[in-house]
């Protein structure tokens, strides 16, 4: 007869039997005790049956058996079984039992229900050290540091139990992570009173609290007073100094640790290396990593990842990718963070080939479907313009998060496929992941950047109404930047004002977006308004904002305020110095630009490409050819910067301003790269200024080869051919006429008066009395004795006044002077084509006659007329 396991409460037949079952007498079948039967069921994997049987077992079950059942529930990680077991135990045990209750607290916390753990804990009548340790340990595992600190105070309020050497470190860890130094100090005092100050584990935790909370002097004092220390102690104090950015002191302690014959472990090295990378000292971090290897400590995945991320964050992307390759060759397997950093480096460089290589590594290592790595890949392929590859990765990610959707939608928007992006946007709304504010901003940005203003505005308005998403500063910034990209400055400024009226606070991105709309002579009042907003929002300390203000004030004609901002900046970068130097060059202040360049070098700022473009131009304005040539050669020899077209154009102007046209022409012929429009335009300006018709024609013809449909160039060449005496029947002129039917450029000028912008068109006296204006113009011109600039070629972009009427800037000047004849102020005019020689001379006369300053910004130059002279030096 087959043997049966019998319980006195409920018979259960096991699913399998021993290979050699024991033979029992038919008259006395064997019976197992409740405890043995329950343990047997647990061993057989029939935990559900064991839990079901418990309810009818009576009270004869040992605590050790209940403990084993609870441990089995923890192993199963099933909350349903936890609840059933708990219900059965409540029926089984009538009186509260601290041992069982403590085990239940652990069970719930380890199975992911801290709320249930707290319910059990709060219902306990008697709590011992183990009960407190269980709930505090549970909160610690979940990193609920605030709850740990709160439980400590509850524990002390109970008065019956004091933490031990096992529990103190957990509470101190919570204090460190909460930056709660006061509680840490309190515990320090309790430990001293209890005489537990000799316990190394507790001491290390006290150091960590002081170090992480920035109380470095207290941490150091306690550390130096310790009778015994280990690597953990040293790591804690070194970490504190590293996190405070005091790398020199951290390294001193690091060296002292080695002097005391305690070799740093991989954690110590990693702390120091990571901190160096975080503050931008990548070369020092690299040196430490090499030293680490030479000392016999092998860099681990954290070391390599820290190095790769450090180089990436400091824009040294190629070096980051080289480190990634070295890591693979060293046999260290990258983790998800490493792969994300390497992919981000490829993304920043738009390097599809390298990105694909990293992708293959990720697949080989089993990270191909990881959501974070996948998101980085979608971003990389999108930025490289490989949308099909991005979509394949997107489709392979099974557990997409909101960032996955946003990245793919953004990729389509950036490529101009807003329709596909919108379809994906709808699919996202239908999925379990709802769009967030970034999703809406991305698609609004896509539409407005691709010229669909109506759809962008529709989405902008539907965002809150239909999407239930509150618009943030970035939502408004998207519209402002979009309008500016399409040249709609007034609409951008309108959105900026609406944004403020809705109570949305502009940030630095808003300011950097809107300032370019004010970078002209007739927007000075708008610029001051925005500057006021910068001051109110406390954004003036942001380096990028201050740099942009310097540039914008200079372009609006206020170089003095640019200098005022520059002089008041607490910190500067190379962009600050370049911006101020460029501002001086724009206003013809060559001496100031050169002096600033020398100051910059004395302060150990390394010049970059932009610096050299400005300083060569400054030497050109000052007519210091030799100094300019020296700077040009030093650029490549001393600073290893290869000249680009901007530098070559500045050199042509350097020669041209000093009348060295042959040197300029020889320089162009010896260029290492092919001359472009900027080079030949610079030569044409020099030829026009110095009256060299032959070379001017050569430059004009080269320009026409590069831009055959440019009506301005064709018009200038026709004038040059006429000056040279070439017949209208010439093949050259016929060829020009066949290419384009010339329409004379209509000159326009704008001036602001009483917050209103007035526009003037050449030959149109509609806004003023024509007789009065003509009389005023004639009175100015009668005072002019020198009728023309000596040796200058009279070739102009705009139709001559004899046939097209009075030029628009003269009308604007007449409007300003006649309307307010007694007001000595700055007159600011914006003009679309280049000023002609006659109007330039006229503006100089007006500034001298009326004692006013005149700013005219044409298509070539910013002119500042004062006391009968112009900042351009009559070279434009």
C-alpha positions in Angstrom: 0.0 0.0 0.0 1.3 3.5 -1.0 2.3 5.7 2.0 0.5 9.0 2.5 1.6 12.2 4.3 -1.1 12.9 6.8 -1.9 16.1 8.6 -4.3 16.1 11.5 -6.1 19.1 10.0 -6.3 18.5 6.2 -5.0 15.6 4.1 -2.7 16.7 1.2 -1.2 14.2 -1.3 2.3 15.2 -2.4 3.0 15.3 -6.2 6.0 12.9 -6.0 7.3 10.2 -3.7 10.8 9.2 -2.5 12.5 6.6 -4.6 12.7 4.2 -1.7 9.6 5.0 0.5 9.7 3.6 4.1 7.3 0.8 4.8 4.9 1.5 7.6 2.5 -0.9 9.4 -1.0 -0.9 7.9 -2.5 -0.4 11.4 -0.4 2.7 12.3 0.1 5.0 9.3 2.8 7.6 9.9 1.8 11.2 10.8 3.9 14.3 10.4 3.6 17.2 12.9 2.1 20.5 11.6 5.6 22.0 11.5 7.2 19.1 9.6 4.3 18.9 7.1 4.4 22.7 6.4 8.2 22.6 5.9 7.9 19.5 3.7 5.4 21.4 1.5 7.8 24.4 1.3 10.6 22.1 0.2 8.4 20.5 -2.5 7.7 24.0 -3.9 4.1 23.9 -2.8 4.1 27.2 -0.9 0.5 28.0 -1.8 -0.7 24.7 -0.3 1.4 25.3 2.8 -0.2 28.8 3.2 -3.7 27.4 2.7 -3.1 24.6 5.2 -1.8 27.0 7.8 -5.3 28.4 8.5 -6.6 25.1 9.8 -3.6 23.9 11.7 -4.6 25.3 15.0 -2.0 27.1 17.2 0.5 24.2 17.2 3.0 25.8 14.8 6.5 26.8 15.9 7.9 30.3 15.2 10.7 28.8 13.3 8.1 27.2 10.9 6.4 30.6 10.4 9.7 32.2 9.8 10.5 29.6 7.1 7.1 30.2 5.5 7.7 34.0 5.5 11.2 33.5 4.0 9.6 31.3 1.3 7.1 34.1 0.5 10.0 36.5 0.2 11.8 34.2 -2.2 8.6 33.9 -4.3 8.3 37.7 -4.4 4.5 37.3 -4.5 2.4 39.9 -2.7 -0.7 37.7 -3.1 0.9 34.9 -1.1 2.2 37.5 1.4 -1.4 38.7 2.0 -2.7 35.1 2.4 0.0 34.1 4.8 -0.5 37.3 6.9 -4.3 36.6 7.1 -3.6 33.0 8.2 -1.0 34.1 10.8 -3.5 36.6 12.2 -6.0 33.8 12.7 -3.4 31.4 14.1 -1.8 33.8 16.6 -4.3 35.6 18.8 -1.8 37.6 20.9 0.7 40.0 19.1 4.1 38.5 18.8 7.1 40.9 18.1 9.2 38.2 16.5 6.5 37.3 13.9 5.5 40.9 13.3 9.1 41.9 12.7 9.4 39.1 10.1 6.2 40.3 8.5 7.7 43.8 8.2 10.7 42.4 6.4 8.5 40.2 4.2 6.4 43.2 2.9 9.3 45.5 2.4 11.4 42.9 0.5 8.4 42.1 -1.7 8.0 45.7 -2.7 5.2 47.0 -0.5 6.7 49.4 2.0 3.2 50.8 2.8 2.1 47.3 4.1 5.4 47.0 6.0 4.6 50.4 7.7 1.0 49.2 8.5 2.3 46.2 10.3 5.0 48.2 12.1 2.6 50.9 13.2 0.2 48.3 14.7 2.9 46.7 16.8 2.3 47.2 20.5 5.9 46.3 21.5 8.8 47.2 19.3 12.3 45.9 20.0 15.7 46.7 18.3 15.0 44.1 15.6 11.6 45.7 14.7 13.2 49.1 14.3 16.1 47.6 12.4 13.7 45.9 10.0 11.7 49.0 9.1 14.7 51.3 9.0 16.5 48.8 6.8 13.5 48.6 4.5 13.5 52.4 4.1 17.2 52.4 3.5 17.0 49.8 0.8 14.3 51.9 -1.0 16.5 55.0 -0.5 13.8 56.8 1.5 16.3 58.7 3.5 13.8 61.2 5.0 11.8 58.3 6.4 14.9 56.8 7.9 15.7 60.0 9.8 12.0 60.4 10.9 12.0 56.8 12.2 15.2 57.5 14.2 13.4 60.3 16.0 10.3 58.1 16.6 12.6 55.4 18.0 14.3 57.8 20.4 10.9 59.2 21.4 9.8 55.7 22.4 12.7 55.7 24.9 12.9 51.9 25.2 15.4 51.1 22.4 18.7 52.7 21.3 20.3 52.0 18.0 23.3 49.6 17.9 26.5 49.5 15.9 24.6 47.9 13.0 21.8 50.5 12.9 23.7 53.7 13.5 25.5 53.5 10.1 22.2 53.1 8.3 20.8 56.2 10.0 24.0 58.2 9.5 23.9 57.2 5.8 20.4 58.7 5.5 21.6 61.9 7.2 24.5 62.1 4.7 22.2 61.6 1.7 19.6 64.1 3.1 22.4 66.6 3.9 21.0 66.6 7.4 24.1 67.5 9.3 22.2 68.5 12.5 20.8 65.0 13.0 24.3 63.6 12.2 25.8 65.8 14.9 23.1 64.6 17.3 23.9 60.9 16.6 27.6 61.7 16.9 26.9 62.9 20.5 24.8 59.9 21.3 27.6 57.5 20.1 30.1 59.3 22.2 27.9 59.0 25.3 27.3 55.3 24.6 31.0 54.7 24.3 30.7 53.4 20.8 33.2 55.8 19.3 35.7 53.0 18.9 33.5 51.1 16.4 35.2 51.7 13.0 32.0 51.2 10.9 30.2 53.9 12.9 33.1 56.3 12.8 33.3 56.0 9.0 29.6 56.8 8.8 30.2 60.0 10.9 33.0 61.1 8.6 30.7 60.5 5.6 28.0 62.7 7.1 30.3 65.7 7.7 32.0 65.2 4.4 28.9 64.9 2.3 27.3 67.9 4.1 30.3 70.1 3.3 31.5 70.3 6.9 35.0 69.5 5.8 36.8 70.9 8.9 34.6 68.8 11.2 35.2 65.7 9.0 39.0 66.3 8.9 39.1 66.9 12.7 37.2 63.7 13.5 39.2 61.8 10.9 42.6 62.9 12.4 41.3 62.0 15.9 40.5 58.4 14.9 42.8 55.8 16.5 42.2 53.3 13.7 41.2 54.0 10.1 40.8 51.9 7.0 40.3 52.5 3.3 36.6 53.3 3.9 37.7 56.1 6.2 40.2 57.6 3.7 37.7 57.2 0.9 35.1 59.1 2.8 37.3 62.1 3.6 38.8 62.2 0.1 35.3 62.0 -1.4 34.2 65.0 0.7 37.0 67.2 -0.6 36.4 66.0 -4.2 32.7 66.8 -4.0 33.6 70.3 -2.7 35.8 70.8 -5.7 39.0 70.9 -3.6 40.9 68.6 -5.7 44.4 69.7 -4.5 43.5 68.9 -0.8 41.9 65.6 -2.0 45.1 64.7 -3.8 47.2 65.6 -0.8 45.2 63.2 1.4 45.4 60.6 -1.4 49.2 60.8 -1.3 49.2 60.8 2.5 47.2 57.6 2.4 49.9 55.9 0.3 52.6 57.3 2.6 50.9 55.5 5.5 51.3 52.2 3.5 47.6 51.9 2.8 47.3 51.5 -1.0 44.2 53.1 -2.5 41.6 50.7 -3.9 39.7 51.1 -7.1 37.0 53.1 -5.2 39.6 55.7 -4.1 41.1 56.1 -7.5 37.6 56.4 -9.1 36.5 59.1 -6.7 39.5 61.2 -7.5 39.4 60.5 -11.3 35.6 61.2 -11.5 35.9 64.5 -9.6 38.7 65.7 -11.9 36.5 65.0 -14.9 33.5 66.7 -13.4 35.4 70.0 -13.0 36.9 69.8 -16.4 40.4 68.6 -15.5 40.4 65.7 -18.0 44.1 65.7 -18.5 44.8 65.3 -14.8 42.2 62.6 -14.6 43.9 60.8 -17.5 47.3 61.1 -15.7 45.7 59.6 -12.6 44.2 56.7 -14.6 47.6 55.9 -16.1 49.2 56.1 -12.6 46.4 53.8 -11.3 47.4 51.1 -13.8 51.1 51.5 -13.0 50.3 50.9 -9.3 48.7 47.6 -10.1 45.0 48.6 -9.8 43.1 47.8 -12.9 40.7 50.5 -14.1 37.1 49.1 -14.0 34.0 50.0 -16.0 33.3 53.0 -13.7 36.9 54.4 -14.3 36.6 54.1 -18.1 33.0 55.5 -18.1 34.0 58.4 -16.0 36.9 59.2 -18.4 34.7 58.9 -21.5 32.0 61.1 -20.0 34.5 63.7 -18.8 36.1 64.1 -22.2 32.6 64.2 -23.8 31.3 66.9 -21.4 34.4 69.0 -22.2 33.7 68.8 -26.0 36.7 66.5 -26.6 34.6 64.0 -28.5 37.3 62.3 -30.6 39.4 61.6 -27.4 36.2 60.2 -25.8 35.7 57.8 -28.6 39.4 56.8 -28.6 39.0 56.0 -24.9 36.0 53.9 -25.7 38.1 51.8 -28.2 40.9 51.5 -25.7 38.4 50.3 -23.1 37.3 47.5 -25.4 40.8 46.6 -26.3 41.6 46.4 -22.5 38.9 43.8 -22.2 36.6 45.9 -20.0 33.0 45.4 -20.9 31.1 48.7 -21.2 27.8 49.2 -19.4 24.7 51.2 -20.5 26.1 54.5 -19.3 29.4 53.9 -21.2 27.5 53.1 -24.4 25.3 56.1 -24.0 28.3 58.4 -23.7 30.0 56.9 -26.7 26.8 57.2 -28.8 26.4 60.9 -27.6 29.9 61.6 -28.8 29.1 60.3 -32.3 25.8 62.3 -32.2 27.6 65.5 -31.3 30.0 65.1 -34.2 27.2 63.9 -36.6 29.5 60.9 -37.3 27.2 58.2 -38.6 30.0 55.7 -39.3 31.4 55.7 -35.8 27.9 55.7 -34.4 27.0 52.6 -36.3 30.2 50.9 -34.9 29.1 51.7 -31.4 25.6 50.4 -32.2 27.1 47.0 -33.3 29.1 46.8 -30.0 25.9 47.5 -28.1 24.0 44.7 -29.9 26.9 42.3 -29.4 26.9 43.0 -25.6 23.1 42.6 -25.3 22.2 46.3 -25.0 20.5 46.5 -28.3 16.9 46.7 -26.9 17.7 48.7 -23.7 15.5 51.8 -23.6 18.2 54.2 -22.5 20.8 53.0 -25.1 18.1 52.8 -27.7 17.0 56.4 -27.0 20.6 57.6 -27.6 20.8 55.6 -30.8 17.5 57.1 -32.1 18.9 60.6 -31.3 22.3 59.8 -33.0 20.8 58.4 -36.2 18.3 61.3 -36.3 21.0 64.0 -36.0 23.0 62.2 -38.7 20.1 62.4 -41.0 19.5 58.6 -41.1 15.9 58.6 -40.2 15.2 55.1 -41.5 17.9 53.7 -39.2 16.5 55.8 -36.3 13.0 54.4 -37.0 14.3 50.8 -37.0 15.8 51.3 -33.6 12.7 53.1 -32.4 10.5 50.2 -33.5 12.8 47.6 -31.8 12.5 49.2 -28.4 9.7 47.2 -26.7 9.4 49.4 -23.6 9.4 52.9 -25.0 9.4 55.8 -22.6 8.4 59.4 -23.2 11.9 60.3 -24.2 11.9 57.6 -26.9 8.9 59.1 -28.5 10.1 62.7 -28.2 13.5 61.8 -29.8 11.9 60.2 -32.8 9.3 63.0 -33.2 12.1 65.5 -32.9 14.2 63.7 -35.6 11.3 63.9 -38.1 10.7 67.5 -37.3 14.4 68.5 -37.7 14.4 66.8 -41.1 11.3 68.7 -42.2 8.9 65.7 -42.1 6.4 67.4 -39.8 3.5 65.3 -41.2 5.2 62.0 -40.2 6.1 63.6 -36.8 2.5 64.6 -36.3 1.3 61.0 -37.1 3.7 59.7 -34.5 2.5 62.3 -32.1 -1.0 61.0 -32.5 0.2 57.4 -32.1 1.9 58.4 -28.9 -1.4 59.9 -27.6 -3.1 56.6 -28.3 -0.5 54.6 -26.5 -0.1 54.3 -22.7 2.5 57.1 -22.7 1.0 60.6 -22.9 3.0 63.5 -24.5 4.6 65.8 -22.0 5.5 69.5 -22.4 8.7 68.5 -24.2 6.7 66.6 -26.8 4.5 69.5 -27.5 7.4 71.9 -27.7 9.3 69.7 -30.1 6.5 69.5 -32.6 5.7 73.2 -32.3 9.3 73.9 -33.0 9.3 71.6 -36.0 6.3 73.2 -37.6 7.4 76.8 -37.1 11.0 76.1 -38.2 9.6 74.5 -41.3 7.5 77.6 -42.1 4.1 76.3 -41.1 3.3 79.2 -38.7 -0.5 78.5 -38.6 -0.1 74.8 -37.5 2.5 75.8 -34.9 0.2 78.4 -33.4 -2.7 76.0 -33.5 -0.7 73.4 -31.5 0.5 76.1 -29.2 -3.1 77.1 -28.3 -4.3 73.4 -28.1 -1.5 72.5 -25.8 -3.3 73.6 -22.7 -6.9 73.3 -23.9 -6.8 69.8 -25.4 -3.5 68.3 -24.2 -3.8 69.3 -20.6 -0.2 70.4 -20.6 0.8 73.8 -19.1 3.0 75.8 -21.5 6.4 76.5 -20.1 9.1 79.1 -21.0 10.5 76.7 -23.7 7.1 76.7 -25.5 7.2 80.5 -25.9 10.9 80.3 -26.8 10.1 77.9 -29.7 7.8 80.5 -31.3 10.2 83.4 -30.7 13.1 81.6 -32.3 11.0 80.3 -35.2 9.8 83.8 -36.1 13.3 85.2 -35.9 14.6 82.4 -38.1 12.2 83.5 -40.8 13.1 87.2 -40.4 9.8 88.1 -38.7 11.3 90.3 -35.9 8.1 92.2 -35.1 6.2 89.0 -34.6 9.0 87.6 -32.4 8.9 90.7 -30.3 5.1 90.5 -30.1 5.3 86.9 -28.7 7.9 88.1 -26.2 5.6 90.8 -24.9 2.7 88.3 -24.8 4.8 85.9 -22.8 5.5 88.5 -20.2 1.8 89.6 -20.0 0.9 86.0 -19.3 3.3 86.0 -16.3 5.8 83.5 -17.9 9.3 84.4 -16.9 11.9 84.6 -19.7 15.0 82.6 -19.2 18.5 83.0 -20.7 17.4 81.1 -23.8 14.5 83.6 -24.3 16.9 86.5 -24.0 19.5 85.0 -26.3 16.8 84.3 -28.9 15.2 87.8 -28.8 18.3 90.0 -28.6 19.3 89.5 -32.3 15.9 91.1 -33.2 17.2 94.3 -31.5 20.7 94.3 -33.2 20.0 97.3 -35.4 20.0 101.1 -35.1 16.3 101.6 -34.8 15.7 99.1 -32.1 17.6 100.7 -29.3 14.5 101.3 -27.1 13.5 97.7 -27.5 17.0 96.6 -26.6 16.9 98.7 -23.4 13.5 97.2 -22.6 14.9 93.7 -22.9 18.0 94.7 -20.9 15.7 95.8 -18.1 14.1 92.4 -18.2 17.5 90.8 -17.9 18.3 92.9 -14.8 14.9 92.1 -13.2 15.2 88.4 -13.8 18.8 88.5 -12.5 20.2 87.0 -15.7 23.0 89.6 -16.2 25.4 87.3 -14.4 25.0 84.6 -17.0 28.0 84.8 -19.3 26.2 84.0 -22.5 23.6 86.8 -21.9 26.2 89.4 -21.0 28.2 88.5 -24.2 25.1 88.8 -26.3 24.3 92.2 -24.7 27.8 93.5 -25.6 27.3 92.4 -29.2 23.7 93.8 -29.5 24.5 97.2 -28.0 27.4 97.5 -30.4 25.2 96.7 -33.4 22.6 99.2 -32.2 25.3 101.9 -32.3 26.0 102.1 -28.5 29.6 101.1 -28.2 29.9 102.9 -24.9 27.3 100.7 -23.3 29.0 97.6 -24.7 32.2 98.7 -22.9 30.2 99.4 -19.7 28.9 95.9 -19.6 32.3 94.4 -20.5 34.0 96.3 -17.7 31.4 95.3 -15.1 31.5 91.5 -15.8 32.8 89.5 -12.8 34.0 86.7 -15.1 34.7 86.5 -18.8 35.6 83.9 -21.5 37.2 84.0 -24.9 33.8 84.8 -26.4 33.5 87.9 -24.2 36.9 89.2 -25.4 36.2 88.4 -29.1 32.8 90.1 -28.9 34.2 93.3 -27.5 37.1 93.3 -30.0 34.6 92.8 -32.8 32.5 95.6 -31.5 35.5 98.0 -31.6 36.3 96.9 -35.2 32.6 97.5 -36.2 32.9 101.1 -34.9 36.3 101.7 -36.5 38.0 101.8 -33.1 41.2 100.1 -34.2 43.5 101.3 -31.3 41.0 100.1 -28.7 40.7 96.7 -30.4 44.4 96.2 -30.6 44.9 97.3 -26.9 42.2 94.8 -25.9 43.9 92.0 -27.8 47.1 92.7 -25.9 45.2 92.7 -22.6 43.6 89.4 -23.5 46.9 87.7 -24.2 48.4 89.0 -20.9 45.6 87.4 -19.0 46.4 84.0 -20.6 43.3 83.7 -22.9 44.2 81.7 -25.9 43.1 83.4 -29.1 40.8 81.4 -31.5 39.8 81.8 -35.1 37.3 84.6 -34.3 40.0 86.5 -32.4 42.4 86.6 -35.4 39.7 87.7 -37.8 38.9 90.7 -35.7 42.5 91.7 -34.9 43.7 91.5 -38.5 40.7 93.7 -39.4 41.7 96.1 -36.6 45.3 96.3 -38.0 43.8 97.0 -41.4 41.7 99.9 -40.1 44.9 101.3 -38.4 46.8 100.8 -41.7 49.5 98.7 -39.8 50.2 96.2 -42.6 53.4 94.7 -41.1 51.7 94.0 -37.8 48.7 92.5 -39.5 50.9 90.2 -41.6 52.8 89.1 -38.4 49.6 88.2 -36.7 48.4 86.3 -39.7 51.6 84.2 -39.8 51.6 83.7 -36.0 48.1 82.3 -36.2 49.4 79.1 -37.8 53.0 79.0 -36.5 52.4 79.9 -32.9 48.8 78.8 -32.3 48.4 76.0 -34.9 45.2 77.6 -36.4 44.9 77.2 -40.1 43.5 80.3 -41.8 40.0 80.2 -43.2 38.2 82.4 -45.8 37.4 85.0 -43.1 41.1 85.5 -42.3 42.0 85.7 -46.0 39.3 88.3 -46.6 40.6 90.3 -43.6 44.1 90.2 -45.1 42.9 91.5 -48.5 41.2 94.4 -46.7 44.4 95.0 -44.7 46.3 95.5 -47.9 43.5 97.3 -49.6 43.0 99.9 -46.9 46.6 100.9 -47.3 46.5 101.0 -51.1 48.7 98.0 -51.6 46.5 96.5 -54.3 49.2 94.6 -56.0 50.1 92.9 -52.7 46.4 92.1 -52.2 46.2 90.6 -55.7 49.4 88.5 -55.2 48.1 87.4 -51.8 44.9 86.1 -53.4 46.8 84.2 -56.1 48.9 82.6 -53.3 45.9 81.5 -51.2 45.9 77.8 -50.0 42.2 77.6 -50.7 39.9 78.8 -53.5 38.9 82.4 -53.2 35.1 83.0 -52.7 32.8 85.9 -53.0 34.1 87.6 -49.7 37.7 87.6 -51.1 36.8 89.2 -54.5 34.3 91.6 -52.8 37.1 92.8 -50.5 39.4 93.4 -53.5 36.6 95.2 -55.4 36.1 97.6 -52.5 39.8 98.3 -52.4 39.9 99.0 -56.1 36.9 101.3 -55.9 38.5 103.2 -53.0 41.8 103.6 -54.8 40.5 104.1 -58.4 42.0 100.9 -60.0 39.5 100.2 -62.8 41.4 97.4 -64.4 41.7 95.3 -61.2 38.2 96.2 -60.2 36.9 94.7 -63.5 38.9 91.6 -62.8 37.4 91.3 -59.3 33.9 92.0 -60.7 34.2 89.3 -63.4 35.4 86.7 -60.8 32.4 87.6 -58.7 30.1 87.1 -61.6 31.6 83.7 -62.2 30.7 82.7 -58.7 27.2 84.4 -58.7 26.1 84.7 -62.3 22.6 85.8 -61.4 23.6 88.5 -59.0 22.0 91.8 -60.3 24.2 94.0 -58.1 27.4 92.5 -59.5 26.1 92.9 -63.1 25.2 96.5 -62.4 28.6 97.3 -61.0 30.4 95.6 -63.9 28.3 97.7 -66.4 29.4 100.8 -64.6 33.0 99.7 -64.7 32.8 98.9 -68.4 31.4 102.3 -69.0 34.2 104.0 -67.1 36.7 101.9 -69.1 35.1 103.1 -72.3 33.9 99.7 -73.5 31.2 100.1 -76.1 27.6 99.1 -75.4 27.9 96.8 -78.5 30.7 94.9 -76.9 30.2 91.2 -76.4 30.9 91.5 -72.7 28.1 94.0 -72.2 25.7 91.9 -74.4 26.5 88.9 -72.4 25.6 90.7 -69.2 22.3 92.0 -70.6 21.3 88.5 -71.8 21.9 87.0 -68.4 19.4 89.3 -66.5 17.0 92.0 -67.2 18.2 94.6 -64.7 15.7 96.2 -62.4 17.1 99.2 -60.5 17.4 98.7 -56.8 14.8 100.7 -54.9 16.6 102.4 -52.0 14.8 102.3 -48.7 15.6 103.8 -45.3 14.0 103.5 -41.9 14.1 105.8 -38.8 12.4 105.6 -35.5 10.6 108.7 -34.1 8.5 108.7 -30.9 8.3 104.8 -30.8 7.1 104.7 -34.4 9.2 103.5 -37.4 9.0 105.7 -40.5 10.1 104.4 -43.8 11.4 106.4 -46.8 11.8 105.4 -50.4 14.2 107.2 -52.8 12.5 109.9 -54.8 9.3 109.8 -52.6 8.5 113.0 -50.7 5.1 111.7 -49.5 5.8 112.1 -45.8 7.1 115.7 -46.1 6.8 119.0 -48.0 9.0 118.4 -51.1 9.9 122.1 -51.5 11.1 122.4 -47.9 13.1 119.2 -48.2 14.8 120.2 -51.5 15.6 123.6 -50.1 17.2 122.1 -47.0 19.2 119.6 -49.0 20.5 122.3 -51.3 21.5 124.5 -48.4 23.7 121.7 -47.1 25.3 120.8 -50.5 26.1 124.4 -51.2 28.5 124.4 -48.2 30.4 121.4 -49.8 33.6 122.5 -51.5 35.3 119.1 -52.1 32.9 117.6 -54.6 34.3 114.1 -54.7 36.6 111.7 -52.9 40.0 111.9 -54.5 40.7 108.9 -56.8 37.5 107.0 -55.8 35.6 105.1 -58.6 32.0 106.3 -58.8 30.3 102.9 -59.0 27.1 102.4 -57.0 24.5 99.8 -56.2 21.7 102.3 -56.2 20.4 104.4 -59.1 21.9 107.9 -59.3 19.9 110.7 -57.9 19.8 112.5 -61.2 17.5 109.8 -62.6 16.0 108.1 -59.5 15.4 111.1 -57.2 16.8 112.0 -53.8 18.1 109.0 -52.0 16.2 107.6 -49.0 18.8 108.3 -46.3 18.8 112.0 -47.3 15.0 112.1 -46.9 15.3 110.4 -43.5 17.9 112.9 -42.4 15.7 115.8 -43.6 12.8 114.3 -41.6 14.8 114.1 -38.4 16.4 117.6 -38.7 13.5 119.6 -40.0 11.1 118.0 -37.4 13.4 118.8 -34.4 16.0 121.4 -35.6 17.1 122.3 -32.1 17.5 118.8 -30.7 21.1 117.8 -30.5 20.8 114.0 -30.5 21.9 110.8 -32.2 20.0 110.2 -35.5 19.8 106.4 -36.3 18.9 105.2 -39.8 18.9 101.8 -41.4 19.3 101.6 -45.2 19.1 98.5 -47.4 21.7 99.1 -50.2 25.2 100.5 -49.8 25.5 104.2 -49.4 26.6 106.1 -52.4 29.6 108.5 -52.3 27.5 111.6 -52.5 25.2 110.6 -49.6 28.1 109.6 -47.5 29.6 113.0 -48.0 26.2 114.7 -47.4 25.9 112.9 -44.0 29.3 114.1 -42.9 28.3 117.7 -43.8 25.0 117.4 -41.8 26.9 116.1 -38.7 29.3 119.0 -38.9 26.7 121.7 -39.7 24.1 120.6 -37.2 26.5 119.3 -34.5 24.7 116.0 -34.2 25.8 112.4 -34.4 24.4 110.3 -37.2 24.4 106.5 -37.4 23.6 104.9 -40.7 23.8 101.1 -41.1 23.8 100.1 -44.8 24.4 96.7 -46.4 28.2 97.0 -46.1 29.0 99.0 -42.9 27.9 100.8 -39.8 28.7 104.5 -40.3 29.1 106.8 -37.3 29.2 110.4 -38.5 30.5 113.0 -36.0 32.1 116.5 -36.5 32.2 115.9 -40.2 34.1 112.6 -40.2 32.9 108.9 -40.4 34.0 105.9 -38.4 34.5 103.9 -41.6 37.4 106.2 -42.6 35.7 106.6 -46.0 36.4 102.9 -46.8 33.3 100.8 -47.2 
